[in-house]
């Protein structure tokens, strides 16, 4: 499944859609345990920036070189490494976060390994789009002063394919880029069972604090169960 986030889409995501990570950070800083936070799928580093400002130590991990370049400039107090949630090593830490449909960019069979690798942390917080959360077809355009995006989404209920066209003004010219992202949609009951199998107790929320997610999207707040 593609999760490219090339240079233009990464920049546009940072310039136009950082409010999601900023809003999530306002709540996360009140619930995360102190210590190292491993932010998987860290994107352009907005969450890392907000958490380090509040005194957290943050390691960000992302598969996109363009996102990592932005992240290192956005959150200079954090550390960043390349990697995806499906295969990355997770060092001993207080908590693991994966904000913004990060896990949907993998496969169902990637989840058990990720949950096991995160199981030494006190807390795991992530959000996912669940099955049936996207309509069969949707097309939207949004833009800023020097950029615009056309996102065409098609879903069969179990997966969603996003065709993303970006237009960015650079040196008086418009640069056009195109990416295709395929996301796996997950079943809530199955995720809760996989978390239990990995040693977590989990609660499901509709929001990060006051930032409510769209219908069919859920926030999972998982804490490590005490050993018997």
N, C-alpha and C positions, 0 to 999 in steps of 0.2 A: 504494500500500500504506500502511496506517495505521501511524503510529509516534507516536501522540499523547502518551502518558504525561501525562495530566492531573494536576491537583493531588493527588488522593488516591492514585492509583497511584504517582506519583513519590515521595510521602512514604513510602508503605509499602515501596517498593523500597529507599529509603534506610534506613529503620528496620529492615527485616527481612532484607535481602539484600546488605548491604555487605561481608559476609565474602568474597565472590568477588573484588571489586576489591582488598581488603586483602591477600588471599593472593597474587593476581597481582603486586601491587606488590613483595612481598618478593623475588620472583625477578626482576622487570623491573629493579629498581634495580641488579642485579648484571650485567645484560647490555646495558642501554641506553647509548649513547655520551653523554658529557657535552655539554651545549648545550641548545637549545630542544627540548622535546618537545611535539608537537602531538597532543593526545588527542582524536580524533574520536569522537563519540558518548560524550562525557565523563560523561553522566548527572549524578548529584548531586555529583560532584567528589571522590569518595573516592580514586580513583587519583591525581588531581592533588594532593590533600592529602598523601598519603604520599610522592609524589615531591618535592614542594617541601620537605617536612621533611628530605629527604635532599640538598637543595641544587640540585635540578634547577629549571630555568625551564620553566613549563608554560603552554601556551595550550589551553584546552578549548573544544570546539565541539559543540553539540547542538541539535537542532531543537525541543526541548520548552521553552517558557518556564518551566514549573514546575520542570523539572530545573535549568535555568540559575539560577533563583532560589535553589534549594537549594545549588547548586555554589558560588555566590558567598559563601554563608554558611559552607560547609564548608571551602573552601580559599581563604582570603582572600589568600594570597600568589600565587595564580595569576590569569591573565586568562581571560575567557570571552567567546565570541561565539556568536550564533545561526547555525545552518547544518546541513546534512546532508552525509553523505559523498559523495552523488551530485553535489553542485554546489559545495561549499565551496572557497574558495581556500586553498591550503596555502602558507604563507610559507616562506622558506628556514629549514631546521631540521635538527637532528641526527637526529631519529627521529620517526616517526608511529606512534601506537598506535590500535587500534580494538578495544576489549575488551568481550566480552559479546554476541556475535552481532550486532554493529552492522551488518555488511555484509549479513546476511540480511534486514535491513529495506529493502533496495533490490532492484533487478532485476539479472539477469545482465549486461545491456547497460550498467549503471552501472559495472561493475568496471574495464574497460580505462581509462576516463578517470580514475578514482580512482587506479589504480596509476601512470599517467603523471604525475599531479599530485604524487604522493608520491615520484617517482623521483629527485628531487634529494637526498632524505634518505639518510643512511648506512644506515638500518635502518627496516623496516616490520614491525610485529608486530600480528597480529590473530587472532581465532578465528572459526570458522564452524561452523554445523550443516550436515552434508553430506546428500546424498540418501539416503533410507531411514533416517535417524537417529531419526525419530519413529514410534511405532506408529499404526495407523489411527485409534484413539480412546483418549483418556486423560482422566481427570478427577481433580483433586486439590484438597484444601482445606488451607490452612495459616494459622496465625494467631499473634498476639502478645497482649499484655495488652489493647490497645485497638484492635485491627484484625484482620481476617481476609480471606482471598482465596480465591475459588473459580476455578480455571483449568481450562477445558474445551478440549482440543486435538484437532483433527481434521486428518489428513494423508493426502494421496494419494501420498506418496513424493517429490514434487517441490516441494510447498509445504505449509506448516502454517498453520492458522488457529487463533488463540487467542482464545477468548471469556473475558474476565476480569471477574469480579464482585468489587468491593471493598466492604468494610464497615468504617467507621471511626467510633469513638466521639468525638464532639465536643460539649462542653457538655451532657453527659448524654443526648444523642441519638445515634442511629446514622444515619450518612449512607451511602447506597448509591450506588455509581457503576458504570458498565459501559463497557468498551472492547473493541474487536475489533482484533487485530493479525494481519496476514498476512505471513508470512516466506517468502522464496524459499530453497530448499535447493540447494546447489551440488555440482558434481562436482569431486573433488580434482584429477584430471588436467587438467581445463580451467583451474582456478585456477592450477596450477603453470605451465601454458603461458602464460597471460596475464601472470603475473609475469615469466617469461623474456622475453616480448615487450616488457615495460616496462623491462628492464635489470636485473632482480633475479635473484639466486640464492636459493633457498629451501629450508629444512628444515621438515619437518612433525613436530610433537610431539603427545603426548596430554595434556600438562599444562603449567601454569605452575609450574615448580618442583615442589613436592610436591602441588599442587592438581590432581588428575587430573580431566579433563573427562568427561562422560558418553559412552557408546558412540556413535560416529558424529559426534562433535565433534572438531575438530582445531585446534591452534595452529600458525600459520605464522610462522616467523622468517625474514624475507627481508632480505638485504643487497645493497647496490648493487654490481654487477659493475664491476671496474676497466675503464676504456676501453682499447681495443687500441691 
